[in-house]
């Protein structure tokens, strides 16, 4: 029996009206899931910025902050001054030099691994996001950790101006480590407590927004992807570190 759509005058509607009604219902269903990105967001988003320029900027800022931290804080501690003219001091200087040159390699490896994890999560949920886009999201999220280093530098340059070597290494702002005594705590818990911070929460929020930006779906779906990929792997990594630490 043919489908008839009646108007207010109880007369059969035209084929044009039927198509208009059906298209309207299909569009409404699609718009519930699709969230368009405005032109302003696409122009000024860090997620879509030039990858090479963003990567170089991140590396240069990291090198600058590392130089300030080592030259004005770590090298001024009593322990470093004591070892400065000893063979151990030469070893420390060599390790410090390697840290500067390793920054681009460490970042490239980190972005590749975490980007792949998030890309697998997107693929599992059927999101059409490329690996390159996931890589860009992870790179953009890394900038929040520079703020943590900046706070750490400010703390030891203007608040605690005479720290020990152990205090510098143990301090990480707005982390669970600030609630523990670094001198008595089991060393296996030091890294996990430093890793669990407000900056890590901000990092996750940026990842969610990045996935949401490229997927053009509801943010709840982006939360599911990040939770079942990055957050899960991150939690397992911390547990593994605690178990195998000696």
N, C-alpha and C positions, 0 to 999 in steps of 0.2 A: 504493500500500500504506500503510495507516495507521501513524503513528508510535506506538510503544508504549514506555513507560518502565517498566522492571521494578524491583521492590523486591527486598529480600534474599530474600524467600520465593518469588521467580520468578513472582509474580502480577502481572497488569496493574495499573498505578497508576491512581488515580482522576483525573478531570479536574482536580480541585482541586490535586492534587499536581503535575500537569504544569504548570499555570499558575504555581504557586509557584516551580517550578524555572526557568521561562523568565523570570519577573519578576526573580528573583534575579540571573540572568546579565545581563539588561539593566541593572539597577541597578549592578552591579559595573563594567560598561563605562562607564557615565555618570560614576560617582564617580572614575574615573581622570582625567577631564578637569575635572570640576567640583570646585572648592575652596570650600566654604562659608565665609562670614565670620561669626565669632562675634558674639554680641550686644555683648560688651565692646569689640571692635574697631570696630563700627559706631557705638557711642556716643561714643568718645573719639578717633576718627580726625580729624585735621585736614582730610582730604580731604572729609569730609561736614559740616564746620562751616558756619556761616552765612557766605555769600559776602561780603555787605556788611560785616559786622563784621570778617572776616578781612582784607578789602581795606583797610579804614580803619586797622586795627591795623598792617598792613604799611607803609602810607604814613606814618603817624605815627612809627613807629620809624625809617624811612628818613630822614625830615625831621630827627628828633632827632640821628641819627648824622651827617648831613651838616652840621648846624649846629655840632656839637662839632668836627668835622674842620676846618671852615673857620675858626671863631672861635679855636680854641685851637692849631691847627697851621699851616694855610696862611697865615692873616693875620699870623702871627708870624714868617714867613720874612723874610730880609733883602730879597729881591726885591720882595715885596709892600709892605714898609715903605718901600722906595725909591720905588715908584710910587704910594704912597698919596695924595700931594698933587698928582699929575700927572693929565692927561687919561686916560692909560692906566689909572690906578687906578680912575677912575670907570667905565670900560668893564668892568673886572674885577668891580667890585661889581654892575654891572647884570647881567652874565652869571651871577654867583652867585645873585642874586635870582630870575632866570628858572629856575635849576636847582631851586629849592624849589617853585615853582609847577608845574613840568613833571613832577614825580615821578608824580602820579596818571595823567597822560596817557601817559607813557612805560610805566608798568606795564600800563595797559589795552591799549596797542598790543602790547606784548611778549607778554602772556598770550594775546591773541587770535590772533596769528600762530603762536606755538609750539603753542597749543592746537589750532589748525586743522591743523597739520602732524601732530600725534599722532593727532588724530581721523581724518585720512585714512589713516594707518597702521593704525589699529584697523579702519576700514571695509574696507581691503584684505584684512586677515586674517580678516574675518568676525566681528569682536567687536562685540557690541551695547553700545557705550559712546557716550553722547551727547556733543555738543560742550560742553555745560555742565559735564559731569563732567571732561572733558579740561582745560577752563579752570581748574577747581578744583585739579586735580593740579598744573598749572604754577604756579599761585599759591602753593600750599603749598610747592613745591620752592624758590621764590624766597627763603624765609626763611634758607636756608643761606648766602646771600651777605651777609646782615647780619652773620653771624659773622666773615666776612673783613674787613668794614669795622671791626668792633669790635677785631679783632686789630691792624689797621693803626693805629687811634687809640691803642691801648695801647702799641704799639711806639714811636711818635713822642712820646708823652707821658711815658714812663717809661724807655725804653732810649736811643733816638737823639733827644735832646731839642733839638738845634739843627740840623735838617735844612735843606737848600736846597730851593728850589721844584721843581727837577728831581728830586731824591730822593723828594719826596712823590709826585709824579706817576708816577714809575717803579716805586715800591714796590707790590707785591701779594703778600701772604703765601702761602707754600706753592705758588708757581707756578714755571714754568720761567724766568721773568724773573729769579728770584733766583740762577740759575746763570749769568747773562750779565752783561756790563758794559754798563749802559745808556748810558754816555758814548760808547762806540765801536761799538755795534751799529747796524746799519741800521735806521732808524726804521720801515720797513715791517714789521719783525718784532716791534716792541715790543708792539702790541696782541695778536697771536696768542700771544706768550709769556706775557703776563699772563692771557689767557683760559684757557690750558691749566694748570690747577691742580688740587689735591686737592679744592677746593670744587666744581669742575666735575664731578669724578667723583662726589662726594656728590650733586650735583644730578641726575645721570643715575640714580643709585640710587633717589632719591626718586621720579623719574618712573616707573621700572620698578615700584616698589611701589604707586604710585597706579594705574597701569593694571591691575596684578594685583588690587588691591583691588576695582575696579569690574567687571572682566571675570570674576572668579571662575573663573579658569583657572590652569593651571600657570604658574609664574613664567618658565619658559623661553620660553613664547609671548610674554609681556610684554617680555622681553629682545629678541626678534626685532622686535617692533613699534617699540620705542624706537631700536634700532640702525638699522633701515632707514628711519626717519623723522627723528627729531631729530638723532641722531649724524651721519647722512649729510649732512643739510642744514647742520649746524654746521661740519663739516669742509669742505664746499664753500664756505661763506661765508668761512672763514678763508683758504682758497686764493684766492678771488676778491679778498679784501682785499689780500693780498700782491701779486697781479698788477697791480691797478689803482692801488695807492698811488703817489703822486708826492711 
